[in-house]
Amino acid sequence: MRYEIKFSGHENIRSNHQKTIEITKESSLTPRGDCIVGVSATSSCNDLPQEIKDKLRNPGSKVTFSISVDTYEFTIVGSGHPDLILTHKEDIVLRKSDFICPRTIAIKCDKASDLLPREMISLLQNPKTQGTFTITVE
């Protein structure tokens, strides 16, 4: 099952956090949001279809995320968990750790925002840049 979320770039995108990646429905961003790779997202955890939420809560599910911007694509693999809350109304966060809160969509991810190609980050620092965040759950 696949679900796509559109998002926009922002001049304050830094993408240098070593443990998380985030997209948000918020349109503003301060430089402190160093894990955020996209703003003005079309969905948050709360907005995900129930079928996706159910699959994300299955510990046997393989979850793959891709971030596509222009010709670049960045892929992250993570794990679902039965305790995922998935109710945050603004954000989606992928975590390398096993910490769970309402913003968490996956844990034990193999990458964080610091590994995104710097060319992709340069594009995302332009507010006119559009990207796609794709969730694939098997």
N, CA, C and O atoms as a GROMACS GRO file, in nm:
protein
  552
    1MET      N    1   0.083  -0.118   0.000
    1MET     CA    2   0.000   0.000   0.000
    1MET      C    3   0.088   0.124   0.000
    1MET      O    4   0.189   0.131   0.070
    2ARG      N    5   0.047   0.224  -0.080
    2ARG     CA    6   0.124   0.347  -0.098
    2ARG      C    7   0.039   0.468  -0.064
    2ARG      O    8  -0.081   0.470  -0.088
    3TYR      N    9   0.104   0.571  -0.006
    3TYR     CA   10   0.036   0.696   0.024
    3TYR      C   11   0.134   0.810  -0.002
    3TYR      O   12   0.248   0.806   0.046
    4GLU      N   13   0.091   0.911  -0.077
    4GLU     CA   14   0.178   1.023  -0.111
    4GLU      C   15   0.135   1.151  -0.042
    4GLU      O   16   0.016   1.181  -0.031
    5ILE      N   17   0.235   1.226   0.005
    5ILE     CA   18   0.213   1.355   0.069
    5ILE      C   19   0.298   1.458  -0.004
    5ILE      O   20   0.419   1.438  -0.021
    6LYS      N   21   0.238   1.564  -0.047
    6LYS     CA   22   0.311   1.674  -0.111
    6LYS      C   23   0.357   1.772  -0.004
    6LYS      O   24   0.290   1.790   0.098
    7PHE      N   25   0.471   1.835  -0.027
    7PHE     CA   26   0.522   1.935   0.066
    7PHE      C   27   0.602   2.040  -0.010
    7PHE      O   28   0.629   2.024  -0.129
    8SER      N   29   0.639   2.147   0.060
    8SER     CA   30   0.716   2.256   0.000
    8SER      C   31   0.847   2.276   0.073
    8SER      O   32   0.866   2.233   0.187
    9GLY      N   33   0.938   2.344   0.004
    9GLY     CA   34   1.064   2.382   0.065
    9GLY      C   35   1.048   2.507   0.150
    9GLY      O   36   0.941   2.568   0.153
   10HIS      N   37   1.155   2.544   0.219
   10HIS     CA   38   1.156   2.663   0.305
   10HIS      C   39   1.302   2.708   0.321
   10HIS      O   40   1.392   2.625   0.328
   11GLU      N   41   1.323   2.839   0.325
   11GLU     CA   42   1.459   2.892   0.334
   11GLU      C   43   1.537   2.845   0.456
   11GLU      O   44   1.660   2.844   0.453
   12ASN      N   45   1.468   2.805   0.564
   12ASN     CA   46   1.538   2.762   0.687
   12ASN      C   47   1.562   2.612   0.696
   12ASN      O   48   1.603   2.563   0.801
   13ILE      N   49   1.538   2.538   0.590
   13ILE     CA   50   1.564   2.393   0.595
   13ILE      C   51   1.714   2.370   0.605
   13ILE      O   52   1.793   2.420   0.524
   14ARG      N   53   1.753   2.295   0.706
   14ARG     CA   54   1.894   2.262   0.731
   14ARG      C   55   1.920   2.112   0.712
   14ARG      O   56   2.023   2.073   0.657
   15SER      N   57   1.827   2.031   0.758
   15SER     CA   58   1.836   1.885   0.744
   15SER      C   59   1.970   1.831   0.791
   15SER      O   60   2.042   1.767   0.713
   16ASN      N   61   2.005   1.856   0.915
   16ASN     CA   62   2.131   1.803   0.967
   16ASN      C   63   2.115   1.728   1.099
   16ASN      O   64   2.212   1.707   1.171
   17HIS      N   65   1.992   1.687   1.130
   17HIS     CA   66   1.967   1.610   1.252
   17HIS      C   67   2.011   1.466   1.230
   17HIS      O   68   1.988   1.410   1.123
   18GLN      N   69   2.073   1.406   1.330
   18GLN     CA   70   2.131   1.272   1.314
   18GLN      C   71   2.038   1.159   1.358
   18GLN      O   72   2.075   1.042   1.347
   19LYS      N   73   1.918   1.191   1.409
   19LYS     CA   74   1.832   1.085   1.460
   19LYS      C   75   1.690   1.085   1.402
   19LYS      O   76   1.619   0.986   1.415
   20THR      N   77   1.647   1.197   1.338
   20THR     CA   78   1.510   1.205   1.290
   20THR      C   79   1.501   1.273   1.154
   20THR      O   80   1.594   1.340   1.109
   21ILE      N   81   1.386   1.254   1.090
   21ILE     CA   82   1.345   1.328   0.970
   21ILE      C   83   1.200   1.368   0.993
   21ILE      O   84   1.121   1.288   1.042
   22GLU      N   85   1.166   1.493   0.957
   22GLU     CA   86   1.030   1.539   0.980
   22GLU      C   87   0.978   1.616   0.859
   22GLU      O   88   1.053   1.688   0.793
   23ILE      N   89   0.848   1.600   0.833
   23ILE     CA   90   0.776   1.693   0.746
   23ILE      C   91   0.659   1.746   0.830
   23ILE      O   92   0.610   1.679   0.920
   24THR      N   93   0.616   1.868   0.797
   24THR     CA   94   0.513   1.932   0.878
   24THR      C   95   0.412   2.006   0.792
   24THR      O   96   0.444   2.052   0.682
   25LYS      N   97   0.290   2.016   0.842
   25LYS     CA   98   0.188   2.096   0.776
   25LYS      C   99   0.209   2.244   0.802
   25LYS      O  100   0.154   2.329   0.731
   26GLU      N  101   0.288   2.276   0.904
   26GLU     CA  102   0.317   2.416   0.936
   26GLU      C  103   0.382   2.482   0.814
   26GLU      O  104   0.452   2.416   0.737
   27SER      N  105   0.358   2.611   0.796
   27SER     CA  106   0.418   2.680   0.682
   27SER      C  107   0.544   2.757   0.721
   27SER      O  108   0.622   2.797   0.635
   28SER      N  109   0.563   2.778   0.852
   28SER     CA  110   0.682   2.850   0.897
   28SER      C  111   0.781   2.752   0.959
   28SER      O  112   0.744   2.643   1.004
   29LEU      N  113   0.907   2.793   0.961
   29LEU     CA  114   1.014   2.707   1.013
   29LEU      C  115   1.127   2.795   1.062
   29LEU      O  116   1.172   2.886   0.992
   30THR      N  117   1.174   2.768   1.184
   30THR     CA  118   1.292   2.840   1.235
   30THR      C  119   1.414   2.752   1.210
   30THR      O  120   1.400   2.632   1.189
   31PRO      N  121   1.534   2.810   1.213
   31PRO     CA  122   1.654   2.730   1.193
   31PRO      C  123   1.671   2.618   1.298
   31PRO      O  124   1.747   2.523   1.275
   32ARG      N  125   1.601   2.628   1.411
   32ARG     CA  126   1.611   2.524   1.514
   32ARG      C  127   1.547   2.393   1.469
   32ARG      O  128   1.580   2.287   1.523
   33GLY      N  129   1.457   2.397   1.370
   33GLY     CA  130   1.392   2.276   1.320
   33GLY      C  131   1.484   2.200   1.226
   33GLY      O  132   1.453   2.184   1.108
   34ASP      N  133   1.597   2.154   1.279
   34ASP     CA  134   1.702   2.100   1.193
   34ASP      C  135   1.678   1.959   1.139
   34ASP      O  136   1.761   1.906   1.066
   35CYS      N  137   1.564   1.897   1.175
   35CYS     CA  138   1.532   1.766   1.118
   35CYS      C  139   1.426   1.777   1.008
   35CYS      O  140   1.398   1.680   0.938
   36ILE      N  141   1.369   1.897   0.994
   36ILE     CA  142   1.257   1.917   0.901
   36ILE      C  143   1.310   1.930   0.758
   36ILE      O  144   1.401   2.007   0.730
   37VAL      N  145   1.248   1.853   0.668
   37VAL     CA  146   1.287   1.857   0.527
   37VAL      C  147   1.177   1.915   0.439
   37VAL      O  148   1.199   1.938   0.320
   38GLY      N  149   1.059   1.939   0.496
   38GLY     CA  150   0.950   1.996   0.416
   38GLY      C  151   0.843   2.058   0.503
   38GLY      O  152   0.815   2.010   0.613
   39VAL      N  153   0.781   2.166   0.452
   39VAL     CA  154   0.673   2.236   0.521
   39VAL      C  155   0.548   2.235   0.433
   39VAL      O  156   0.552   2.191   0.318
   40SER      N  157   0.438   2.284   0.488
   40SER     CA  158   0.311   2.292   0.415
   40SER      C  159   0.271   2.157   0.356
   40SER      O  160   0.217   2.148   0.246
   41ALA      N  161   0.298   2.051   0.433
   41ALA     CA  162   0.264   1.915   0.388
   41ALA      C  163   0.113   1.898   0.378
   41ALA      O  164   0.037   1.962   0.451
   42THR      N  165   0.070   1.812   0.288
   42THR     CA  166  -0.073   1.791   0.267
   42THR      C  167  -0.133   1.696   0.370
   42THR      O  168  -0.256   1.684   0.379
   43SER      N  169  -0.049   1.627   0.449
   43SER     CA  170  -0.100   1.535   0.552
   43SER      C  171  -0.006   1.534   0.672
   43SER      O  172   0.113   1.563   0.661
   44SER      N  173  -0.064   1.499   0.786
   44SER     CA  174   0.012   1.474   0.909
   44SER      C  175  -0.018   1.329   0.951
   44SER      O  176  -0.089   1.257   0.881
   45CYS      N  177   0.036   1.287   1.064
   45CYS     CA  178   0.004   1.153   1.115
   45CYS      C  179  -0.147   1.134   1.128
   45CYS      O  180  -0.200   1.030   1.090
   46ASN      N  181  -0.214   1.235   1.181
   46ASN     CA  182  -0.357   1.226   1.205
   46ASN      C  183  -0.437   1.207   1.076
   46ASN      O  184  -0.544   1.144   1.078
   47ASP      N  185  -0.387   1.259   0.966
   47ASP     CA  186  -0.459   1.255   0.838
   47ASP      C  187  -0.441   1.125   0.760
   47ASP      O  188  -0.509   1.104   0.660
   48LEU      N  189  -0.352   1.039   0.804
   48LEU     CA  190  -0.326   0.915   0.729
   48LEU      C  191  -0.451   0.827   0.726
   48LEU      O  192  -0.526   0.821   0.824
   49PRO      N  193  -0.474   0.759   0.614
   49PRO     CA  194  -0.589   0.667   0.608
   49PRO      C  195  -0.576   0.558   0.714
   49PRO      O  196  -0.466   0.514   0.746
   50GLN      N  197  -0.689   0.515   0.768
   50GLN     CA  198  -0.690   0.414   0.873
   50GLN      C  199  -0.617   0.287   0.830
   50GLN      O  200  -0.549   0.224   0.911
   51GLU      N  201  -0.630   0.249   0.704
   51GLU     CA  202  -0.564   0.128   0.655
   51GLU      C  203  -0.411   0.138   0.666
   51GLU      O  204  -0.344   0.041   0.700
   52ILE      N  205  -0.358   0.256   0.637
   52ILE     CA  206  -0.213   0.278   0.652
   52ILE      C  207  -0.176   0.272   0.800
   52ILE      O  208  -0.077   0.208   0.837
   53LYS      N  209  -0.254   0.339   0.885
   53LYS     CA  210  -0.226   0.337   1.029
   53LYS      C  211  -0.224   0.194   1.082
   53LYS      O  212  -0.136   0.157   1.160
   54ASP      N  213  -0.321   0.113   1.040
   54ASP     CA  214  -0.327  -0.027   1.085
   54ASP      C  215  -0.202  -0.102   1.042
   54ASP      O  216  -0.146  -0.180   1.120
   55LYS      N  217  -0.159  -0.081   0.919
   55LYS     CA  218  -0.039  -0.150   0.870
   55LYS      C  219   0.086  -0.102   0.943
   55LYS      O  220   0.176  -0.182   0.972
   56LEU      N  221   0.093   0.030   0.973
   56LEU     CA  222   0.208   0.083   1.046
   56LEU      C  223   0.216   0.026   1.187
   56LEU      O  224   0.325   0.016   1.244
   57ARG      N  225   0.102  -0.012   1.243
   57ARG     CA  226   0.100  -0.069   1.379
   57ARG      C  227   0.129  -0.219   1.380
   57ARG      O  228   0.133  -0.281   1.487
   58ASN      N  229   0.148  -0.277   1.264
   58ASN     CA  230   0.183  -0.419   1.256
   58ASN      C  231   0.335  -0.431   1.262
   58ASN      O  232   0.404  -0.383   1.172
   59PRO      N  233   0.388  -0.495   1.367
   59PRO     CA  234   0.534  -0.501   1.381
   59PRO      C  235   0.601  -0.581   1.268
   59PRO      O  236   0.722  -0.570   1.249
   60GLY      N  237   0.524  -0.659   1.194
   60GLY     CA  238   0.580  -0.736   1.084
   60GLY      C  239   0.585  -0.660   0.953
   60GLY      O  240   0.638  -0.710   0.854
   61SER      N  241   0.529  -0.539   0.951
   61SER     CA  242   0.526  -0.461   0.828
   61SER      C  243   0.663  -0.403   0.796
   61SER      O  244   0.736  -0.358   0.885
   62LYS      N  245   0.696  -0.406   0.667
   62LYS     CA  246   0.816  -0.337   0.619
   62LYS      C  247   0.768  -0.201   0.570
   62LYS      O  248   0.679  -0.193   0.485
   63VAL      N  249   0.828  -0.094   0.622
   63VAL     CA  250   0.787   0.040   0.586
   63VAL      C  251   0.902   0.110   0.514
   63VAL      O  252   1.013   0.118   0.566
   64THR      N  253   0.873   0.159   0.395
   64THR     CA  254   0.971   0.233   0.317
   64THR      C  255   0.916   0.372   0.290
   64THR      O  256   0.800   0.389   0.255
   65PHE      N  257   1.002   0.472   0.307
   65PHE     CA  258   0.965   0.610   0.282
   65PHE      C  259   1.058   0.663   0.174
   65PHE      O  260   1.177   0.633   0.174
   66SER      N  261   1.004   0.742   0.084
   66SER     CA  262   1.092   0.808  -0.012
   66SER      C  263   1.058   0.956  -0.016
   66SER      O  264   0.942   0.996  -0.008
   67ILE      N  265   1.163   1.034  -0.028
   67ILE     CA  266   1.150   1.178  -0.042
   67ILE      C  267   1.201   1.211  -0.181
   67ILE      O  268   1.318   1.187  -0.213
   68SER      N  269   1.113   1.266  -0.263
   68SER     CA  270   1.149   1.298  -0.401
   68SER      C  271   1.143   1.449  -0.423
   68SER      O  272   1.044   1.514  -0.390
   69VAL      N  273   1.251   1.501  -0.477
   69VAL     CA  274   1.260   1.644  -0.509
   69VAL      C  275   1.334   1.655  -0.641
   69VAL      O  276   1.450   1.613  -0.652
   70ASP      N  277   1.267   1.712  -0.741
   70ASP     CA  278   1.328   1.728  -0.873
   70ASP      C  279   1.375   1.590  -0.921
   70ASP      O  280   1.294   1.498  -0.931
   71THR      N  281   1.503   1.573  -0.952
   71THR     CA  282   1.552   1.443  -1.000
   71THR      C  283   1.608   1.358  -0.886
   71THR      O  284   1.655   1.247  -0.911
   72TYR      N  285   1.603   1.406  -0.764
   72TYR     CA  286   1.660   1.334  -0.649
   72TYR      C  287   1.555   1.251  -0.577
   72TYR      O  288   1.439   1.290  -0.566
   73GLU      N  289   1.599   1.135  -0.529
   73GLU     CA  290   1.512   1.054  -0.445
   73GLU      C  291   1.595   0.997  -0.331
   73GLU      O  292   1.706   0.947  -0.352
   74PHE      N  293   1.542   1.006  -0.210
   74PHE     CA  294   1.609   0.958  -0.089
   74PHE      C  295   1.516   0.858  -0.023
   74PHE      O  296   1.399   0.888   0.001
   75THR      N  297   1.567   0.738   0.007
   75THR     CA  298   1.484   0.632   0.062
   75THR      C  299   1.526   0.598   0.204
   75THR      O  300   1.645   0.589   0.234
   76ILE      N  301   1.426   0.579   0.290
   76ILE     CA  302   1.448   0.543   0.430
   76ILE      C  303   1.365   0.417   0.458
   76ILE      O  304   1.250   0.407   0.414
   77VAL      N  305   1.423   0.323   0.529
   77VAL     CA  306   1.350   0.202   0.569
   77VAL      C  307   1.337   0.204   0.721
   77VAL      O  308   1.433   0.229   0.793
   78GLY      N  309   1.215   0.177   0.768
   78GLY     CA  310   1.190   0.178   0.911
   78GLY      C  311   1.096   0.067   0.951
   78GLY      O  312   1.056  -0.015   0.868
   79SER      N  313   1.059   0.066   1.078
   79SER     CA  314   0.971  -0.037   1.132
   79SER      C  315   0.846   0.025   1.191
   79SER      O  316   0.848   0.134   1.248
   80GLY      N  317   0.737  -0.047   1.176
   80GLY     CA  318   0.614  -0.010   1.245
   80GLY      C  319   0.620  -0.061   1.388
   80GLY      O  320   0.718  -0.125   1.428
   81HIS      N  321   0.515  -0.033   1.465
   81HIS     CA  322   0.510  -0.080   1.603
   81HIS      C  323   0.365  -0.074   1.652
   81HIS      O  324   0.292   0.019   1.617
   82PRO      N  325   0.321  -0.173   1.730
   82PRO     CA  326   0.182  -0.174   1.778
   82PRO      C  327   0.145  -0.052   1.864
   82PRO      O  328   0.027  -0.019   1.874
   83ASP      N  329   0.244   0.014   1.925
   83ASP     CA  330   0.216   0.128   2.013
   83ASP      C  331   0.213   0.263   1.941
   83ASP      O  332   0.196   0.366   2.006
   84LEU      N  333   0.230   0.265   1.809
   84LEU     CA  334   0.227   0.393   1.738
   84LEU      C  335   0.092   0.462   1.762
   84LEU      O  336  -0.013   0.398   1.755
   85ILE      N  337   0.097   0.591   1.790
   85ILE     CA  338  -0.022   0.668   1.825
   85ILE      C  339  -0.084   0.733   1.700
   85ILE      O  340  -0.205   0.725   1.679
   86LEU      N  341   0.000   0.796   1.619
   86LEU     CA  342  -0.038   0.849   1.487
   86LEU      C  343  -0.154   0.948   1.491
   86LEU      O  344  -0.245   0.941   1.408
   87THR      N  345  -0.151   1.041   1.589
   87THR     CA  346  -0.261   1.137   1.601
   87THR      C  347  -0.217   1.283   1.588
   87THR      O  348  -0.301   1.372   1.596
   88HIS      N  349  -0.088   1.310   1.569
   88HIS     CA  350  -0.044   1.449   1.564
   88HIS      C  351  -0.106   1.519   1.443
   88HIS      O  352  -0.107   1.465   1.333
   89LYS      N  353  -0.157   1.639   1.466
   89LYS     CA  354  -0.231   1.710   1.361
   89LYS      C  355  -0.144   1.793   1.268
   89LYS      O  356  -0.195   1.849   1.171
   90GLU      N  357  -0.014   1.804   1.295
   90GLU     CA  358   0.074   1.885   1.210
   90GLU      C  359   0.192   1.808   1.150
   90GLU      O  360   0.231   1.834   1.036
   91ASP      N  361   0.249   1.713   1.226
   91ASP     CA  362   0.379   1.657   1.190
   91ASP      C  363   0.379   1.507   1.161
   91ASP      O  364   0.289   1.433   1.199
   92ILE      N  365   0.486   1.467   1.090
   92ILE     CA  366   0.521   1.326   1.070
   92ILE      C  367   0.670   1.316   1.098
   92ILE      O  368   0.749   1.388   1.037
   93VAL      N  369   0.710   1.227   1.189
   93VAL     CA  370   0.851   1.211   1.225
   93VAL      C  371   0.893   1.065   1.210
   93VAL      O  372   0.827   0.974   1.260
   94LEU      N  373   1.004   1.046   1.141
   94LEU     CA  374   1.069   0.915   1.130
   94LEU      C  375   1.186   0.917   1.227
   94LEU      O  376   1.260   1.015   1.233
   95ARG      N  377   1.203   0.808   1.304
   95ARG     CA  378   1.306   0.806   1.408
   95ARG      C  379   1.401   0.688   1.393
   95ARG      O  380   1.359   0.577   1.358
   96LYS      N  381   1.529   0.712   1.420
   96LYS     CA  382   1.626   0.603   1.425
   96LYS      C  383   1.611   0.526   1.557
   96LYS      O  384   1.642   0.407   1.565
   97SER      N  385   1.564   0.595   1.659
   97SER     CA  386   1.546   0.534   1.791
   97SER      C  387   1.413   0.458   1.795
   97SER      O  388   1.346   0.443   1.693
   98ASP      N  389   1.377   0.409   1.914
   98ASP     CA  390   1.247   0.343   1.930
   98ASP      C  391   1.150   0.429   2.011
   98ASP      O  392   1.052   0.378   2.065
   99PHE      N  393   1.178   0.560   2.018
   99PHE     CA  394   1.090   0.654   2.089
   99PHE      C  395   0.959   0.669   2.011
   99PHE      O  396   0.960   0.684   1.889
  100ILE      N  397   0.847   0.666   2.084
  100ILE     CA  398   0.716   0.681   2.022
  100ILE      C  399   0.640   0.795   2.089
  100ILE      O  400   0.632   0.802   2.212
  101CYS      N  401   0.585   0.884   2.007
  101CYS     CA  402   0.497   0.991   2.052
  101CYS      C  403   0.392   1.010   1.942
  101CYS      O  404   0.400   0.943   1.840
  102PRO      N  405   0.294   1.100   1.959
  102PRO     CA  406   0.190   1.115   1.855
  102PRO      C  407   0.242   1.153   1.717
  102PRO      O  408   0.173   1.133   1.617
  103ARG      N  409   0.365   1.209   1.709
  103ARG     CA  410   0.424   1.251   1.581
  103ARG      C  411   0.501   1.138   1.511
  103ARG      O  412   0.533   1.151   1.393
  104THR      N  413   0.529   1.030   1.580
  104THR     CA  414   0.612   0.922   1.527
  104THR      C  415   0.535   0.836   1.428
  104THR      O  416   0.426   0.788   1.459
  105ILE      N  417   0.592   0.816   1.307
  105ILE     CA  418   0.529   0.730   1.207
  105ILE      C  419   0.606   0.598   1.192
  105ILE      O  420   0.550   0.497   1.150
  106ALA      N  421   0.736   0.599   1.227
  106ALA     CA  422   0.817   0.477   1.219
  106ALA      C  423   0.936   0.490   1.313
  106ALA      O  424   0.984   0.600   1.341
  107ILE      N  425   0.982   0.375   1.361
  107ILE     CA  426   1.099   0.371   1.450
  107ILE      C  427   1.207   0.285   1.385
  107ILE      O  428   1.184   0.219   1.284
  108LYS      N  429   1.326   0.288   1.445
  108LYS     CA  430   1.440   0.208   1.399
  108LYS      C  431   1.468   0.229   1.250
  108LYS      O  432   1.500   0.135   1.178
  109CYS      N  433   1.456   0.354   1.207
  109CYS     CA  434   1.483   0.387   1.067
  109CYS      C  435   1.634   0.381   1.039
  109CYS      O  436   1.716   0.403   1.127
  110ASP      N  437   1.666   0.350   0.915
  110ASP     CA  438   1.807   0.330   0.880
  110ASP      C  439   1.880   0.460   0.846
  110ASP      O  440   2.002   0.460   0.831
  111LYS      N  441   1.807   0.571   0.835
  111LYS     CA  442   1.871   0.699   0.802
  111LYS      C  443   1.799   0.812   0.875
  111LYS      O  444   1.686   0.796   0.922
  112ALA      N  445   1.868   0.926   0.883
  112ALA     CA  446   1.809   1.047   0.939
  112ALA      C  447   1.834   1.163   0.842
  112ALA      O  448   1.893   1.144   0.736
  113SER      N  449   1.788   1.281   0.878
  113SER     CA  450   1.792   1.393   0.783
  113SER      C  451   1.934   1.438   0.748
  113SER      O  452   1.954   1.500   0.644
  114ASP      N  453   2.032   1.407   0.832
  114ASP     CA  454   2.169   1.449   0.802
  114ASP      C  455   2.227   1.378   0.679
  114ASP      O  456   2.329   1.421   0.627
  115LEU      N  457   2.163   1.272   0.634
  115LEU     CA  458   2.216   1.196   0.520
  115LEU      C  459   2.152   1.233   0.386
  115LEU      O  460   2.193   1.182   0.282
  116LEU      N  461   2.053   1.322   0.387
  116LEU     CA  462   1.996   1.366   0.260
  116LEU      C  463   2.104   1.433   0.176
  116LEU      O  464   2.187   1.506   0.230
  117PRO      N  465   2.103   1.409   0.046
  117PRO     CA  466   2.203   1.474  -0.040
  117PRO      C  467   2.195   1.626  -0.027
  117PRO      O  468   2.086   1.684  -0.029
  118ARG      N  469   2.309   1.688  -0.014
  118ARG     CA  470   2.313   1.834   0.004
  118ARG      C  471   2.253   1.907  -0.116
  118ARG      O  472   2.201   2.017  -0.101
  119GLU      N  473   2.261   1.847  -0.235
  119GLU     CA  474   2.199   1.908  -0.353
  119GLU      C  475   2.048   1.915  -0.336
  119GLU      O  476   1.983   2.012  -0.378
  120MET      N  477   1.991   1.811  -0.274
  120MET     CA  478   1.847   1.808  -0.248
  120MET      C  479   1.811   1.916  -0.146
  120MET      O  480   1.710   1.984  -0.160
  121ILE      N  481   1.894   1.931  -0.044
  121ILE     CA  482   1.869   2.032   0.059
  121ILE      C  483   1.877   2.172  -0.002
  121ILE      O  484   1.796   2.258   0.032
  122SER      N  485   1.972   2.194  -0.091
  122SER     CA  486   1.982   2.324  -0.157
  122SER      C  487   1.853   2.356  -0.232
  122SER      O  488   1.805   2.469  -0.226
  123LEU      N  489   1.797   2.259  -0.302
  123LEU     CA  490   1.670   2.279  -0.371
  123LEU      C  491   1.558   2.309  -0.271
  123LEU      O  492   1.475   2.397  -0.294
  124LEU      N  493   1.557   2.235  -0.159
  124LEU     CA  494   1.451   2.251  -0.058
  124LEU      C  495   1.460   2.384   0.017
  124LEU      O  496   1.365   2.423   0.084
  125GLN      N  497   1.572   2.454   0.006
  125GLN     CA  498   1.584   2.584   0.070
  125GLN      C  499   1.514   2.695  -0.012
  125GLN      O  500   1.511   2.811   0.029
  126ASN      N  501   1.460   2.657  -0.126
  126ASN     CA  502   1.380   2.748  -0.207
  126ASN      C  503   1.233   2.720  -0.177
  126ASN      O  504   1.186   2.609  -0.201
  127PRO      N  505   1.159   2.818  -0.124
  127PRO     CA  506   1.017   2.795  -0.090
  127PRO      C  507   0.930   2.752  -0.209
  127PRO      O  508   0.822   2.698  -0.188
  128LYS      N  509   0.976   2.776  -0.331
  128LYS     CA  510   0.899   2.737  -0.449
  128LYS      C  511   0.918   2.589  -0.484
  128LYS      O  512   0.843   2.534  -0.565
  129THR      N  513   1.016   2.525  -0.424
  129THR     CA  514   1.042   2.383  -0.452
  129THR      C  515   0.931   2.297  -0.394
  129THR      O  516   0.889   2.316  -0.280
  130GLN      N  517   0.885   2.202  -0.474
  130GLN     CA  518   0.783   2.106  -0.430
  130GLN      C  519   0.847   1.968  -0.420
  130GLN      O  520   0.933   1.931  -0.500
  131GLY      N  521   0.805   1.892  -0.319
  131GLY     CA  522   0.855   1.757  -0.302
  131GLY      C  523   0.741   1.661  -0.273
  131GLY      O  524   0.628   1.702  -0.247
  132THR      N  525   0.774   1.533  -0.279
  132THR     CA  526   0.677   1.429  -0.248
  132THR      C  527   0.737   1.335  -0.146
  132THR      O  528   0.851   1.289  -0.160
  133PHE      N  529   0.659   1.307  -0.042
  133PHE     CA  530   0.697   1.212   0.063
  133PHE      C  531   0.604   1.091   0.044
  133PHE      O  532   0.483   1.103   0.060
  134THR      N  533   0.662   0.977   0.010
  134THR     CA  534   0.580   0.858  -0.018
  134THR      C  535   0.601   0.754   0.091
  134THR      O  536   0.714   0.722   0.129
  135ILE      N  537   0.490   0.701   0.141
  135ILE     CA  538   0.491   0.594   0.242
  135ILE      C  539   0.449   0.466   0.170
  135ILE      O  540   0.344   0.462   0.106
  136THR      N  541   0.530   0.363   0.180
  136THR     CA  542   0.496   0.232   0.124
  136THR      C  543   0.502   0.129   0.236
  136THR      O  544   0.606   0.112   0.298
  137VAL      N  545   0.392   0.062   0.261
  137VAL     CA  546   0.386  -0.038   0.369
  137VAL      C  547   0.354  -0.173   0.305
  137VAL      O  548   0.257  -0.188   0.232
  138GLU      N  549   0.440  -0.272   0.336
  138GLU     CA  550   0.420  -0.408   0.283
  138GLU      C  551   0.393  -0.504   0.397
  138GLU      O  552   0.373  -0.623   0.374
   0.00000   0.00000   0.00000
